[in-house]
Every structure is written in structure tokens, then in C-alpha cells.
Amino acid sequence: MLAACILIMSVVLLIQFAVAQWRSMWTTVAAQPLSPALETAIGISSAAIGPQHFEMLARASEEFARGSQTPNSWLREVRLYYRAVRNLQSYCARALPSLSSWAAGELVTCSRYAAAVLDQRLNTNLAYVTGRPSL
């Protein structure tokens, strides 16, 4: 019985660590400054990117990824996370306003991640067209 409890606790803690590690990887990308080229391409300033822009940014990034061999790093997983948090936010909007405000921040982070991935793709394509090495 004790061994089963230890096993269950170990698995739960391992899953918690894996989720925290995964989240820290993509939030680091989301925190990167965005280039002026992205702002020009999408018509939105980096400070104005909000949850409502996620799907547009993710779709644009996927369109750029179709022609290349580079995978869409974590975008599919972040989209699943975005949808789960969006559903949580709509469910908790009235009952738990503090959880709803946390969810709103997470949705902005997801949108910023999609913008950062799109920005990387735009800069890579621009570097390819101009013959300069990408950053």
C-alpha cells in the first residue's frame, strides 16, 4: 500500500514538473520582443496583442510553416492549452473573478507566443529572400 502511494505521488509530481517545464519553455519565447516587421505585417502593435488575436496569429504561422521543413514548435500544444484556458475563463467569469483574470493573462501569453513564432518565421523568410543569415 505504501509503495502504491509513493508511486502515485511520484507520477503526479513528475507530471507537474513536466507541465511546468513545458510552460516555462514557451513563455520564454512569448516574452521575447517582437520585430517591427511583424507589426507591419499583421497591423497590430506588439503592446496591443490580445487573446482575440491568437487564432489569426497561429493560422498565419501555420501557413508560413507549410512550405518549410521546420516544425511549428509547440504551437499545436499551445493551441490546446489556449482553448482549455479560454473555456475555464468563460466558466469562471462570474463565479471566480480572480481565476478569470489569471486566465486572461494566460490567453495573452498564448497570443504573444503565436506572435513570436510568426515573427521568427517572417524573419527567417526575409533573411532567405535577401540572402542574409537569419538571427
N, C-alpha and C positions, 0 to 999 in steps of 0.2 A: 504494500500500500504506500509506504513511504517512497519507494523507488518510482512509483507511478506519479506521485505528486511532484517529485523532483523533475521527472521527465516533462510533465505538463508545464511546469514553471519555466524550465529551460527553453522549451519550444516557444512559449508565449514571449519570453524576453528576447529570444533570437528574432522573432517576427517584429517585435517592437524596435529592435536595433536596426533591422533591415529597412523598415519603413522610414525611420529617422535618417539613416544614411542616404537612402534614395531621395528623400525630400531635400536634404541639405545639398545634394549634387545639383538638382535643377533650380533650387532657389538661388544658388550662387550664380548660375547662368542668368537668371532673371534679374539679378541685381546689377549686371554689367550695364555701363552706359550705352545708349543706342546712338547710332551714327546719324548725321543729318541726311544721309542718302535714304535711310528708312523713312524718316519723317516726310521727306519729299515724295517718296514712292507711295506711301499709304495716306498721306494727307492729314496725319494726326501727330501732334507733338508728343514726345515721349512722356511728358508730365500728364497728358490728357488720356493716356491709355487706361481703359477701364474694363470691367468684366464683360460689357456688351461687345467688346472688340475681339474676344477670344476666338470665336468660330471663324471670323473673317481672316485673322492672322494665321490661324492653324491651317485653314484651307489654302491660303496663299503660299505658305511654307511647303505644304504637300505638293502643290503644283510645281514649285521650283525643284523639289526633290525627285519628281518623276523622271526627268531626263538624266539625272546623275546616278552614280553608283553609291553615293553616301547615304547612309540610313538616316531617317528622321529621328534623331536621338531623343528618346523618351517622350516624344510628342503624343504618341498614342496613349501611353500610360498617364500622362498629364491630362489628356482629354478625359479619360475615365475619372480621374481624381476631380477634375473641374465639374463634371456632371454630378458626381456624388455630393460634392460640397454645395453646389447650386441647389440641389434637391434638399439638402439639410438646411440651407439658409431659408428657402421658401417655407419649409415645415416649421422652423423655429422663429420666424419673423415676429410673431405676436407673443408666443409663449416665453421665449428666452432671448431677449434682445442682445444680451452680451455675446451669446453664441452666434447670433446672426451677424453681429459686427465683426467677429473673428472670421466668419465665413466670407464676408465681403472682402476683407483683406486678402484672404487666400485666393479668391477669384481674381483679384487684381494681380497677384503674384503669378497666377497661371497665365494671364493675358500678357504680362511682361515677359514670361518665358517664351511664349509663342512669338512675341515680337523680337526677342533676342535671337531665336533660331532663324526667323525670317531675315533678320539683319545679317547674320552670318552667311546665309545663302546668297543674299544680294551682293555682299562684299566679295564673296568668292566668285560669283559670276562676273562682277565688274572687273575684278582682277584678271580673270581669264580673258575677257574681251579686250582689255587694254594691254595685256601682256605683262603686267606687273605681278610679282608674287603676292599671294593673299596673306593677310595678317592672322 
